[in-house]
Amino acid sequence: MTGETPFIRTGVTAGRLDVARALADASAPGCGGIGAFVGCVRSSPAAPGRRDAAVVRLEYEAHPTLAAEALDGIARQAARRWNLERVVGLHRTGPCELGEPTVVVACGAAHRGPALEACRWMIDTIKSSVPIWKREVYADGSSWVGSEAGDDRVESTH
């Protein structure tokens, strides 16, 4: 990047995530590398007490203003730290079905190293610090799952 302001698109939405658009938004003529991560709903549970239950869907809740501000701040920090040209960070809220994308991070840089490093840092930082909460829903109930930053609180409703 040549001192220009990077393109940044972030958001928290109840609508489906368009992964193809996110990848296109992370691309530009100066980007020789695009690092991307797409998190999807899986059937295996994360809740410690529910290892035997299959997940049928996830439900996400967020503090809309704080989550949007946090995503934007993370994207801007990544752009500065890794000299990125393009940054996309999107997260779903509401009910999400098996296989559905729930988070998309894409970073465009001159080279693959910074793009991949920034992408990894962004998803780890999003998971540990953005006010978005996940509930796993099973056939026989549900559990709120704590953040991956060490908060293992789980409220079981089965």
DSSP file (Angstrom, degrees, kcal/mol; ACC not computed):
  #  RESIDUE AA STRUCTURE BP1 BP2  ACC     N-H-->O    O-->H-N    N-H-->O    O-->H-N    TCO  KAPPA ALPHA  PHI   PSI    X-CA   Y-CA   Z-CA
    1    1 A M              0   0    0      0, 0.0    84,-0.1     0, 0.0     4,-0.0   0.000 360.0 360.0 360.0 145.6    0.0    0.0    0.0
    2    2 A T        -     0   0    0      3,-0.1     3,-0.1     1,-0.0    81,-0.0  -0.222 360.0 -74.9-109.8  42.4    1.3    3.5   -0.8
    3    3 A G  S    S+     0   0    0      1,-0.3     2,-0.1    80,-0.0    80,-0.0   0.478  92.4 136.6  81.7   1.1   -0.1    5.5    2.1
    4    4 A E        -     0   0    0      1,-0.1    -1,-0.3     0, 0.0     0, 0.0  -0.417  67.0 -95.2 -76.7 157.3   -3.6    5.4    0.6
    5    5 A T        -     0   0    0     -2,-0.1    -1,-0.1    -3,-0.1    -3,-0.1  -0.593  46.1-123.5 -71.3 128.1   -6.6    4.8    2.8
    6    6 A P        -     0   0    0      0, 0.0     2,-0.5     0, 0.0    80,-0.2  -0.347  20.6-108.0 -72.0 154.5   -7.5    1.1    2.7
    7    7 A F  E     -a   86   0A   0     78,-2.4    80,-2.2    18,-0.1     2,-0.4  -0.711  43.1-177.1 -77.1 127.7  -10.9   -0.1    1.6
    8    8 A I  E     +a   87   0A   0     -2,-0.5     2,-0.4    78,-0.2    80,-0.2  -0.995  13.6 176.7-133.4 128.9  -12.7   -1.5    4.7
    9    9 A R  E     +a   88   0A   0     78,-2.5    80,-2.2    -2,-0.4     2,-0.3  -0.972  14.6 157.9-131.5 119.4  -16.1   -3.1    4.9
   10   10 A T  E     +a   89   0A   0     -2,-0.4     2,-0.3    78,-0.2    80,-0.2  -0.899   6.0 147.0-132.5 162.6  -17.4   -4.5    8.2
   11   11 A G  E     -a   90   0A   0     78,-1.7    80,-2.1    -2,-0.3     2,-0.4  -0.903  39.5-130.1 174.4 159.8  -20.8   -5.2    9.6
   12   12 A V  E     +a   91   0A   0     -2,-0.3     2,-0.3    78,-0.2    80,-0.2  -0.996  40.6 170.5-121.0 125.8  -23.1   -7.3   11.8
   13   13 A T  E     -a   92   0A   0     78,-2.3    80,-1.6    -2,-0.4     4,-0.1  -0.975  44.8-146.0-142.3 149.7  -26.2   -8.5   10.0
   14   14 A A  S    S+     0   0    0     -2,-0.3     2,-0.1    78,-0.2    78,-0.1   0.559  82.4  89.5 -84.7 -10.9  -29.2  -10.8   10.4
   15   15 A G  S    S-     0   0    0      1,-0.1    78,-0.2    79,-0.0    -2,-0.2  -0.386  93.8 -81.6 -84.3 164.4  -29.0  -11.5    6.6
   16   16 A R        -     0   0    0     -2,-0.1     2,-0.4     1,-0.1    -1,-0.1  -0.293  47.0-114.9 -61.9 147.3  -27.1  -14.2    4.9
   17   17 A L        -     0   0    0     84,-0.4     2,-1.0    -3,-0.1     3,-0.1  -0.715  15.9-141.7 -87.4 134.3  -23.4  -13.5    4.3
   18   18 A D     >  -     0   0    0     -2,-0.4     4,-2.1     1,-0.2     5,-0.1  -0.800  19.9-178.5 -96.8  94.4  -22.3  -13.2    0.7
   19   19 A V  H  > S+     0   0    0     -2,-1.0     4,-2.4     1,-0.2     5,-0.2   0.888  80.0  54.7 -63.7 -41.3  -18.9  -14.9    0.7
   20   20 A A  H  > S+     0   0    0      1,-0.2     4,-2.2     2,-0.2    -1,-0.2   0.905 109.5  47.5 -60.7 -41.8  -18.2  -14.3   -3.0
   21   21 A R  H  > S+     0   0    0      2,-0.2     4,-2.9     1,-0.2    -1,-0.2   0.908 109.4  53.6 -66.5 -40.4  -18.8  -10.6   -2.5
   22   22 A A  H  X S+     0   0    0     -4,-2.1     4,-1.2     2,-0.2    -2,-0.2   0.921 110.8  46.4 -59.8 -44.0  -16.5  -10.5    0.5
   23   23 A L  H  < S+     0   0    0     -4,-2.4     4,-0.3     1,-0.2     3,-0.2   0.901 112.7  49.8 -65.2 -40.3  -13.7  -12.1   -1.5
   24   24 A A  H >< S+     0   0    0     -4,-2.2     3,-1.2     1,-0.2    -2,-0.2   0.897 108.6  52.9 -64.0 -39.7  -14.3   -9.7   -4.4
   25   25 A D  H 3< S+     0   0    0     -4,-2.9    -1,-0.2     1,-0.3    -2,-0.2   0.768 106.3  54.1 -66.7 -25.2  -14.2   -6.8   -2.0
   26   26 A A  T 3< S+     0   0    0     -4,-1.2     2,-0.3    -3,-0.2    -1,-0.3   0.471  96.7  87.9 -86.0  -1.8  -10.9   -8.0   -0.6
   27   27 A S    <   +     0   0    0     -3,-1.2    81,-0.1    -4,-0.3     5,-0.1  -0.752  45.2 150.0-102.7 144.3   -9.4   -8.0   -4.1
   28   28 A A    >   -     0   0    0     -2,-0.3     3,-2.0     3,-0.2    81,-0.1  -0.961  58.6 -95.7-160.5 162.1   -7.7   -5.2   -6.0
   29   29 A P  T 3  S+     0   0    0      0, 0.0    -1,-0.0     0, 0.0    -2,-0.0   0.807 123.6  50.9 -55.5 -31.3   -5.0   -4.9   -8.7
   30   30 A G  T 3  S+     0   0    0      1,-0.1     2,-0.9     2,-0.0     3,-0.1   0.495  87.9  97.3 -85.1  -2.4   -2.3   -4.3   -6.0
   31   31 A C    <   +     0   0    0     -3,-2.0    79,-0.3     1,-0.2    -3,-0.2  -0.772  38.2 168.5 -93.6 105.1   -3.3   -7.3   -3.9
   32   32 A G  S    S+     0   0    0     -2,-0.9     2,-0.4    77,-0.8    78,-0.2   0.610  72.8  38.0 -85.6 -14.0   -1.1  -10.3   -4.7
   33   33 A G  E     -B  109   0A   0     76,-2.2    76,-2.6    78,-0.3     2,-0.5  -0.999  60.3-170.8-140.8 137.0   -2.5  -12.2   -1.8
   34   34 A I  E     -B  108   0A   0     -2,-0.4     2,-0.5    74,-0.2    74,-0.2  -0.984   9.3-162.1-125.8 119.7   -5.9  -12.5   -0.2
   35   35 A G  E     +B  107   0A   0     72,-2.6    72,-3.0    -2,-0.5     2,-0.3  -0.861  18.1 178.0 -98.6 134.0   -6.2  -14.3    3.1
   36   36 A A  E     -B  106   0A   0     -2,-0.5     2,-0.4    70,-0.2    70,-0.2  -0.984  19.5-171.8-139.8 148.8   -9.7  -15.4    4.0
   37   37 A F  E     -B  105   0A   0     68,-2.7    68,-2.5    -2,-0.3     2,-0.5  -0.995   3.5-171.6-136.5 133.0  -11.6  -17.3    6.7
   38   38 A V  E     -B  104   0A   0     -2,-0.4     2,-0.5    66,-0.2    66,-0.2  -0.977   9.6-157.5-125.1 116.1  -15.2  -18.4    6.6
   39   39 A G  E     -B  103   0A   0     64,-2.6    63,-3.7    -2,-0.5    64,-1.4  -0.811  16.7-174.3 -93.9 131.8  -16.7  -19.8    9.8
   40   40 A C  E     -B  101   0A   0     -2,-0.5     2,-0.3    61,-0.3    58,-0.1  -0.849  33.1 -92.5-125.0 158.4  -19.7  -22.1    9.2
   41   41 A V        -     0   0    0     59,-1.8    58,-2.6    56,-0.4     2,-0.3  -0.548  45.6-167.3 -69.4 127.0  -22.2  -23.8   11.5
   42   42 A R        -     0   0    0     -2,-0.3    15,-0.1     2,-0.2    13,-0.0  -0.787  27.5-127.1-114.8 161.3  -21.1  -27.4   12.3
   43   43 A S  S    S+     0   0    0     -2,-0.3    12,-3.4    11,-0.1    14,-0.1   0.715  84.4  88.3 -81.7 -20.9  -23.0  -30.2   13.8
   44   44 A S  S    S-     0   0    0     10,-0.2    -2,-0.2     1,-0.1    10,-0.1  -0.630  80.6-121.1 -82.1 136.9  -20.4  -31.0   16.6
   45   45 A P        -     0   0    0      0, 0.0    -1,-0.1     0, 0.0    -2,-0.1  -0.356  18.4-163.6 -79.3 154.4  -21.0  -28.9   19.8
   46   46 A A        +     0   0    0     -2,-0.1     5,-0.1     4,-0.0    -2,-0.0   0.607  61.3 107.1-101.5 -21.9  -18.6  -26.5   21.5
   47   47 A A  S >  S-     0   0    0      3,-0.1     3,-1.7     1,-0.1    98,-0.1  -0.404  71.2-136.2 -62.9 126.8  -20.5  -26.5   24.8
   48   48 A P  G >  S+     0   0    0      0, 0.0     3,-0.6     0, 0.0    -1,-0.1   0.845 100.2  45.4 -55.2 -40.0  -18.4  -28.5   27.4
   49   49 A G  G 3  S+     0   0    0      1,-0.2     3,-0.2     2,-0.1    -2,-0.1   0.412 107.7  59.1 -86.5   3.5  -21.4  -30.3   28.8
   50   50 A R  G X   +     0   0    0     -3,-1.7     3,-1.9     1,-0.1    -1,-0.2  -0.013  55.1 128.7-123.5  30.8  -23.0  -31.3   25.5
   51   51 A R  T <  S+     0   0    0     -3,-0.6    -1,-0.1     1,-0.3    -2,-0.1   0.716  77.3  53.4 -60.4 -20.7  -20.3  -33.3   23.7
   52   52 A D  T 3  S+     0   0    0     -3,-0.2     2,-0.3    -8,-0.1    -1,-0.3   0.544  94.0  86.9 -91.4  -7.5  -22.9  -36.0   23.1
   53   53 A A  S <  S-     0   0    0     -3,-1.9     2,-0.4    85,-0.0    -3,-0.1  -0.713  72.5-131.8 -98.3 142.6  -25.5  -33.7   21.4
   54   54 A A        -     0   0    0     -2,-0.3    85,-0.6   -10,-0.1     2,-0.3  -0.766  23.2-124.2 -89.7 135.5  -25.7  -32.8   17.7
   55   55 A V  E     -D  138   0B   0    -12,-3.4    83,-0.2    -2,-0.4     3,-0.1  -0.623  24.1-176.3 -76.6 132.8  -26.1  -29.1   17.0
   56   56 A V  E     -     0   0B   0     81,-3.5    42,-0.7     1,-0.4     2,-0.3   0.663  67.7 -22.7-102.6 -22.4  -29.1  -28.5   14.8
   57   57 A R  E     -DE 137  97B   0     80,-1.2    80,-2.5    40,-0.2    -1,-0.4  -0.954  58.8-122.4-170.6 166.9  -28.5  -24.7   14.4
   58   58 A L  E     -DE 136  96B   0     38,-2.5    38,-3.2    -2,-0.3     2,-0.4  -0.883  14.5-156.9-114.6 152.8  -26.8  -21.7   16.0
   59   59 A E  E     -DE 135  95B   0     76,-2.2    76,-2.6    -2,-0.3     2,-0.4  -0.993  10.7-162.4-129.5 125.9  -28.3  -18.5   17.2
   60   60 A Y  E     -DE 134  94B   0     34,-2.1    34,-3.2    -2,-0.4     2,-0.3  -0.871   6.7-173.2-110.2 140.3  -26.2  -15.4   17.5
   61   61 A E  E     -D  133   0B   0     72,-2.4    72,-3.6    -2,-0.4     2,-0.3  -0.949   9.6-179.4-124.3 150.5  -27.0  -12.2   19.4
   62   62 A A  E     -D  132   0B   0     -2,-0.3    70,-0.2    70,-0.3     3,-0.1  -0.984  40.2-114.5-145.0 154.1  -25.0   -9.1   19.4
   63   63 A H     >  -     0   0    0     68,-2.0     4,-3.3    -2,-0.3     5,-0.4  -0.847  41.1-149.6 -82.8 106.1  -24.9   -5.6   20.9
   64   64 A P  H  > S+     0   0    0      0, 0.0     4,-1.9     0, 0.0     5,-0.2   0.862  85.4  37.1 -55.9 -48.1  -25.4   -3.9   17.5
   65   65 A T  H  > S+     0   0    0      2,-0.2     4,-2.5     1,-0.2     5,-0.2   0.955 121.5  43.3 -70.5 -49.5  -23.6   -0.7   18.0
   66   66 A L  H  > S+     0   0    0      1,-0.2     4,-2.5     2,-0.2     5,-0.2   0.892 114.7  50.1 -65.6 -39.2  -20.7   -2.0   20.1
   67   67 A A  H  X S+     0   0    0     -4,-3.3     4,-2.6    64,-0.2    -1,-0.2   0.928 112.1  47.5 -65.0 -43.9  -20.2   -5.1   17.8
   68   68 A A  H  X S+     0   0    0     -4,-1.9     4,-2.2    -5,-0.4    -2,-0.2   0.917 113.8  47.6 -63.0 -43.2  -20.1   -2.9   14.7
   69   69 A E  H  X S+     0   0    0     -4,-2.5     4,-2.5     2,-0.2    -2,-0.2   0.906 112.1  50.0 -64.3 -41.4  -17.7   -0.5   16.2
   70   70 A A  H  X S+     0   0    0     -4,-2.5     4,-2.5     2,-0.2    -2,-0.2   0.922 110.5  49.3 -64.5 -44.1  -15.5   -3.3   17.5
   71   71 A L  H  X S+     0   0    0     -4,-2.6     4,-2.4     1,-0.2    -1,-0.2   0.924 112.2  48.5 -60.1 -44.1  -15.4   -5.0   14.0
   72   72 A D  H  X S+     0   0    0     -4,-2.2     4,-2.5     1,-0.2    -2,-0.2   0.918 111.4  49.7 -62.9 -43.4  -14.5   -1.7   12.4
   73   73 A G  H  X S+     0   0    0     -4,-2.5     4,-2.3     2,-0.2    -1,-0.2   0.897 110.8  49.5 -62.4 -41.3  -11.7   -1.1   14.9
   74   74 A I  H  X S+     0   0    0     -4,-2.5     4,-2.5     2,-0.2    -1,-0.2   0.920 111.4  49.4 -63.5 -44.3  -10.3   -4.5   14.4
   75   75 A A  H  X S+     0   0    0     -4,-2.4     4,-2.4     1,-0.2    -2,-0.2   0.915 112.4  47.3 -62.4 -43.5  -10.3   -4.1   10.6
   76   76 A R  H  X S+     0   0    0     -4,-2.5     4,-2.1     2,-0.2    -1,-0.2   0.886 111.6  50.4 -66.3 -38.9   -8.6   -0.7   10.9
   77   77 A Q  H  X S+     0   0    0     -4,-2.3     4,-2.8     2,-0.2    -2,-0.2   0.922 111.6  48.2 -64.8 -43.0   -6.0   -2.0   13.3
   78   78 A A  H  X S+     0   0    0     -4,-2.5     4,-2.6     1,-0.2     6,-0.3   0.914 109.1  53.8 -62.4 -42.8   -5.2   -5.0   10.9
   79   79 A A  H  X>S+     0   0    0     -4,-2.4     5,-1.5     1,-0.2     4,-0.6   0.912 114.8  40.6 -59.1 -43.3   -5.0   -2.6    7.9
   80   80 A R  H ><5S+     0   0    0     -4,-2.1     3,-0.6     3,-0.2    -2,-0.2   0.945 116.3  48.5 -68.5 -48.7   -2.4   -0.5    9.7
   81   81 A R  H 3<5S+     0   0    0     -4,-2.8    -2,-0.2     1,-0.2    -3,-0.2   0.860 125.2  27.3 -64.4 -38.9   -0.4   -3.3   11.3
   82   82 A W  H 3<5S-     0   0    0     -4,-2.6    -1,-0.2    -5,-0.2    -2,-0.2   0.268 104.2-118.4-110.2  10.6   -0.1   -5.4    8.1
   83   83 A N  T <<5 -     0   0    0     -4,-0.6    27,-0.4    -3,-0.6    -3,-0.2   0.923  48.7-177.4  54.9  49.4   -0.3   -2.6    5.5
   84   84 A L      < -     0   0    0     -5,-1.5    25,-0.2    -6,-0.3    -1,-0.2  -0.475  30.1-159.8 -81.1 148.4   -3.4   -4.1    4.0
   85   85 A E  S    S+     0   0    0     23,-2.6   -78,-2.4     1,-0.3     2,-0.4   0.770  80.7  23.4 -90.7 -33.4   -5.1   -2.6    0.9
   86   86 A R  E     -aC   7 108A   0     22,-1.7    22,-3.0   -80,-0.2     2,-0.4  -0.997  63.0-178.8-140.0 138.2   -8.5   -4.2    1.5
   87   87 A V  E     -aC   8 107A   0    -80,-2.2   -78,-2.5    -2,-0.4     2,-0.4  -0.994   1.9-178.4-141.4 132.1  -10.2   -5.6    4.6
   88   88 A V  E     +aC   9 106A   0     18,-2.6    18,-2.3    -2,-0.4     2,-0.3  -0.998   5.3 170.9-128.8 132.7  -13.6   -7.3    5.1
   89   89 A G  E     +aC  10 105A   0    -80,-2.2   -78,-1.7    -2,-0.4     2,-0.3  -0.893  10.5 165.4-143.2 111.2  -15.0   -8.4    8.4
   90   90 A L  E     -aC  11 104A   0     14,-2.7    14,-2.3    -2,-0.3     2,-0.4  -0.955  11.6-173.2-130.3 144.2  -18.7   -9.6    8.6
   91   91 A H  E     -aC  12 103A   0    -80,-2.1   -78,-2.3    -2,-0.3    12,-0.2  -0.999  16.7-132.6-139.7 141.8  -20.6  -11.5   11.3
   92   92 A R  E     -a   13   0A   0     10,-3.0     2,-0.3    -2,-0.4   -78,-0.2  -0.460  14.9-166.8 -83.6 157.4  -24.2  -12.9   11.3
   93   93 A T        +     0   0    0    -80,-1.6   -32,-0.2   -78,-0.2    41,-0.0  -0.871  51.6  35.3-129.8 171.4  -26.8  -12.6   14.0
   94   94 A G  E    S-E   60   0B   0    -34,-3.2   -34,-2.1    -2,-0.3     2,-0.2  -0.293 106.1 -15.9  82.0-169.7  -30.0  -14.6   14.4
   95   95 A P  E     -E   59   0B   0      0, 0.0     2,-0.4     0, 0.0   -36,-0.2  -0.487  60.7-170.7 -74.6 138.0  -30.6  -18.2   13.6
   96   96 A C  E     -E   58   0B   0    -38,-3.2   -38,-2.5    -2,-0.2     2,-0.1  -0.997  12.7-139.2-132.7 128.4  -28.1  -19.9   11.3
   97   97 A E  E >   -E   57   0B   0     -2,-0.4     3,-2.2   -40,-0.2   -56,-0.4  -0.371  40.8 -70.2 -85.9 162.9  -28.5  -23.4    9.8
   98   98 A L  T 3  S+     0   0    0    -42,-0.7   -56,-0.2     1,-0.3    -1,-0.2  -0.225 121.2  14.5 -51.6 133.7  -25.9  -26.2    9.5
   99   99 A G  T 3  S+     0   0    0    -58,-2.6    -1,-0.3     1,-0.3   -57,-0.1   0.260  93.9 132.1  84.6 -11.9  -23.3  -25.3    6.9
  100  100 A E    <   -     0   0    0     -3,-2.2   -59,-1.8     1,-0.1    -1,-0.3  -0.531  63.4-112.2 -77.6 136.5  -24.3  -21.7    6.7
  101  101 A P  E     +B   40   0A   0      0, 0.0   -84,-0.4     0, 0.0   -61,-0.3  -0.464  35.9 173.5 -65.1 134.4  -21.5  -19.0    6.9
  102  102 A T  E     +     0   0A   0    -63,-3.7   -10,-3.0     1,-0.4     2,-0.3   0.591  66.4  22.9-115.5 -20.6  -21.6  -17.1   10.2
  103  103 A V  E     -BC  39  91A   0    -64,-1.4   -64,-2.6   -12,-0.2     2,-0.4  -0.990  59.8-171.3-148.8 139.6  -18.4  -15.0    9.9
  104  104 A V  E     +BC  38  90A   0    -14,-2.3   -14,-2.7    -2,-0.3     2,-0.4  -0.996   4.6 177.8-134.0 128.4  -16.3  -13.9    7.0
  105  105 A V  E     +BC  37  89A   0    -68,-2.5   -68,-2.7    -2,-0.4     2,-0.4  -0.999   6.4 172.2-126.5 130.8  -12.8  -12.3    7.2
  106  106 A A  E     -BC  36  88A   0    -18,-2.3   -18,-2.6    -2,-0.4     2,-0.4  -0.988   8.4-171.4-142.0 132.1  -10.9  -11.4    4.1
  107  107 A C  E     -BC  35  87A   0    -72,-3.0   -72,-2.6    -2,-0.4     2,-0.5  -0.985   6.5-159.2-127.3 127.6   -7.7   -9.4    3.9
  108  108 A G  E     +BC  34  86A   0    -22,-3.0   -23,-2.6    -2,-0.4   -22,-1.7  -0.922  23.7 155.3-109.0 128.8   -6.0   -8.2    0.7
  109  109 A A  E     -B   33   0A   0    -76,-2.6   -76,-2.2    -2,-0.5   -77,-0.8  -0.886  56.8 -99.4-142.2 170.6   -2.3   -7.3    0.7
  110  110 A A  S    S+     0   0    0    -27,-0.4     2,-0.3   -79,-0.3   -76,-0.1   0.835 108.5  28.0 -61.9 -32.2    0.6   -7.0   -1.7
  111  111 A H  S  > S-     0   0    0    -79,-0.2     4,-1.4   -78,-0.1   -78,-0.3  -0.912  80.1-118.7-133.6 157.7    1.8  -10.4   -0.5
  112  112 A R  H  > S+     0   0    0     -2,-0.3     4,-3.0   -80,-0.2     5,-0.3   0.854 103.4  65.1 -65.3 -37.2    0.3  -13.6    0.9
  113  113 A G  H  > S+     0   0    0      1,-0.2     4,-2.7     2,-0.2     5,-0.2   0.947 106.8  38.8 -54.4 -58.3    2.2  -13.5    4.3
  114  114 A P  H  > S+     0   0    0      0, 0.0     4,-2.6     0, 0.0     5,-0.2   0.883 116.0  53.9 -61.1 -37.2    0.7  -10.3    5.6
  115  115 A A  H  X S+     0   0    0     -4,-1.4     4,-1.9     2,-0.2    -2,-0.2   0.932 113.7  41.1 -62.8 -45.6   -2.8  -11.2    4.2
  116  116 A L  H  X S+     0   0    0     -4,-3.0     4,-2.4     2,-0.2     5,-0.2   0.906 115.5  49.6 -70.3 -42.1   -2.8  -14.6    5.9
  117  117 A E  H  X S+     0   0    0     -4,-2.7     4,-2.4    -5,-0.3    -2,-0.2   0.925 113.0  47.3 -62.0 -44.6   -1.3  -13.3    9.2
  118  118 A A  H  X S+     0   0    0     -4,-2.6     4,-2.8    -5,-0.2    -1,-0.2   0.898 110.6  52.4 -64.4 -40.8   -3.9  -10.4    9.3
  119  119 A C  H  X S+     0   0    0     -4,-1.9     4,-2.3    -5,-0.2     5,-0.2   0.937 111.1  46.3 -61.0 -48.1   -6.7  -12.8    8.6
  120  120 A R  H  X S+     0   0    0     -4,-2.4     4,-2.1     1,-0.2    -2,-0.2   0.919 114.1  48.1 -61.6 -44.8   -5.7  -15.1   11.4
  121  121 A W  H  X S+     0   0    0     -4,-2.4     4,-2.5    -5,-0.2     5,-0.2   0.911 110.8  52.2 -62.9 -42.4   -5.3  -12.3   13.9
  122  122 A M  H  X S+     0   0    0     -4,-2.8     4,-2.9     2,-0.2     5,-0.2   0.938 110.6  45.1 -61.7 -48.6   -8.6  -10.7   12.9
  123  123 A I  H  X S+     0   0    0     -4,-2.3     4,-2.4     1,-0.2    -1,-0.2   0.908 114.7  48.9 -66.7 -39.0  -10.7  -13.9   13.4
  124  124 A D  H  X S+     0   0    0     -4,-2.1     4,-1.5    -5,-0.2    -1,-0.2   0.910 114.7  45.6 -63.3 -40.9   -9.0  -14.7   16.7
  125  125 A T  H  X S+     0   0    0     -4,-2.5     4,-1.7     2,-0.2     5,-0.4   0.885 111.8  51.4 -70.8 -39.7   -9.6  -11.1   17.9
  126  126 A I  H  X S+     0   0    0     -4,-2.9     4,-1.9    -5,-0.2     3,-0.4   0.952 111.1  48.2 -59.7 -49.6  -13.2  -11.0   16.7
  127  127 A K  H  < S+     0   0    0     -4,-2.4    21,-0.5     1,-0.2    22,-0.3   0.820 118.3  40.5 -62.5 -31.7  -13.9  -14.3   18.6
  128  128 A S  H  < S+     0   0    0     -4,-1.5    -1,-0.2    -5,-0.2    -2,-0.2   0.655 128.9  19.6 -93.5 -15.5  -12.3  -13.0   21.8
  129  129 A S  H  < S+     0   0    0     -4,-1.7    -3,-0.2    -3,-0.4    -2,-0.2   0.615  88.4  97.1-134.8 -13.4  -13.4   -9.4   22.0
  130  130 A V  S  < S-     0   0    0     -4,-1.9     2,-2.6    -5,-0.4   -63,-0.1  -0.680  77.1-117.0 -86.0 133.7  -16.5   -8.5   19.9
  131  131 A P        +     0   0    0      0, 0.0   -68,-2.0     0, 0.0     2,-0.4  -0.390  69.5 127.6 -73.3  75.8  -19.8   -8.5   21.9
  132  132 A I  E     -D   62   0B   0     -2,-2.6     2,-0.4   -70,-0.2   -70,-0.3  -1.000  42.6-156.6-129.9 130.6  -21.5  -11.3   19.9
  133  133 A W  E     -D   61   0B   0    -72,-3.6   -72,-2.4    -2,-0.4     2,-0.4  -0.879   2.0-149.1-116.7 142.8  -22.9  -14.3   21.8
  134  134 A K  E     -DF  60 145B   0     11,-0.8    11,-3.0    -2,-0.4     2,-0.5  -0.916   7.2-168.3-116.8 131.5  -23.6  -17.8   20.4
  135  135 A R  E     -DF  59 144B   0    -76,-2.6   -76,-2.2    -2,-0.4     2,-0.5  -0.977  14.1-146.9-114.7 125.8  -26.3  -20.3   21.5
  136  136 A E  E     -DF  58 143B   0      7,-3.2     7,-2.2    -2,-0.5     2,-0.5  -0.787  13.3-154.0 -87.7 132.6  -26.0  -23.9   20.3
  137  137 A V  E     -DF  57 142B   0    -80,-2.5   -81,-3.5    -2,-0.5   -80,-1.2  -0.934  14.8-179.3-111.1 129.9  -29.4  -25.4   19.7
  138  138 A Y  E >   -DF  55 141B   0      3,-3.5     3,-1.1    -2,-0.5   -83,-0.1  -0.656  45.6 -98.3-116.4 172.3  -29.9  -29.2   19.9
  139  139 A A  T 3  S+     0   0    0    -85,-0.6     3,-0.1     1,-0.2   -84,-0.1   0.812 124.9  37.3 -60.7 -29.6  -32.9  -31.5   19.4
  140  140 A D  T 3  S-     0   0    0      1,-0.1     2,-0.3     0, 0.0    -1,-0.2   0.123 129.9 -50.5-113.8  21.4  -33.4  -31.5   23.2
  141  141 A G  E <   -F  138   0B   0     -3,-1.1    -3,-3.5     2,-0.0     2,-0.3  -0.987  58.0 -93.4 149.1-157.3  -32.5  -28.0   24.3
  142  142 A S  E     -F  137   0B   0     -2,-0.3    15,-3.2    -5,-0.3     2,-0.3  -0.979  16.1-154.1-156.1 162.9  -29.8  -25.3   23.9
  143  143 A S  E     -FG 136 156B   0     -7,-2.2    -7,-3.2    -2,-0.3     2,-0.4  -0.996  20.1-129.1-142.9 136.7  -26.6  -23.9   25.5
  144  144 A W  E     -FG 135 155B   0     11,-1.5    11,-0.6    -2,-0.3     2,-0.5  -0.731  30.1-144.9 -79.0 134.3  -25.0  -20.5   25.4
  145  145 A V  E     -FG 134 154B   0    -11,-3.0   -11,-0.8    -2,-0.4     9,-0.2  -0.898   9.6-129.9-109.0 129.0  -21.3  -21.0   24.6
  146  146 A G        -     0   0    0      7,-0.6     6,-0.1    -2,-0.5     4,-0.1  -0.139  38.5 -78.9 -69.9 169.1  -18.7  -18.7   26.1
  147  147 A S    >   -     0   0    0      1,-0.1     3,-0.8   -19,-0.1     4,-0.5  -0.203  34.5-118.2 -66.2 160.0  -16.0  -16.9   24.1
  148  148 A E  T 3  S+     0   0    0    -21,-0.5   -20,-0.2     1,-0.2    -1,-0.1   0.405 101.2  86.6 -79.5   3.1  -12.9  -18.8   22.9
  149  149 A A  T 3  S-     0   0    0    -22,-0.3    -1,-0.2     2,-0.1     3,-0.1   0.248 124.4 -77.3 -87.6  14.3  -10.8  -16.5   25.0
  150  150 A G  S <  S+     0   0    0     -3,-0.8     2,-1.1     1,-0.2    -2,-0.2   0.415  92.0 130.4 111.1  -2.2  -11.3  -18.7   28.1
  151  151 A D        +     0   0    0     -4,-0.5    -1,-0.2     1,-0.1    -2,-0.1  -0.741  26.2 174.0 -86.7  99.6  -14.8  -17.8   29.2
  152  152 A D        +     0   0    0     -2,-1.1     2,-0.2    -6,-0.1    -1,-0.1   0.110  23.2 141.1 -96.2  22.0  -16.3  -21.3   29.5
  153  153 A R        -     0   0    0     -8,-0.1    -7,-0.6    -6,-0.1     2,-0.4  -0.453  26.4-178.8 -65.1 132.9  -19.6  -20.1   31.0
  154  154 A V  E     -G  145   0B   0     -2,-0.2     2,-0.7    -9,-0.2    -9,-0.2  -0.993  18.4-159.6-135.6 127.7  -22.5  -22.2   29.6
  155  155 A E  E     -G  144   0B   0    -11,-0.6   -11,-1.5    -2,-0.4     2,-0.3  -0.924  18.6-154.8-106.3 111.1  -26.1  -21.7   30.4
  156  156 A S  E     -G  143   0B   0     -2,-0.7   -13,-0.2   -13,-0.2    -2,-0.0  -0.683  18.5-177.9 -92.0 138.7  -27.9  -24.9   29.6
  157  157 A T              0   0    0    -15,-3.2   -14,-0.1    -2,-0.3    -1,-0.1  -0.066 360.0 360.0-123.1  31.4  -31.6  -24.9   28.8
  158  158 A H              0   0    0    -17,-0.2    -1,-0.1   -16,-0.2   -15,-0.1   0.431 360.0 360.0-102.5 360.0  -32.3  -28.6   28.3
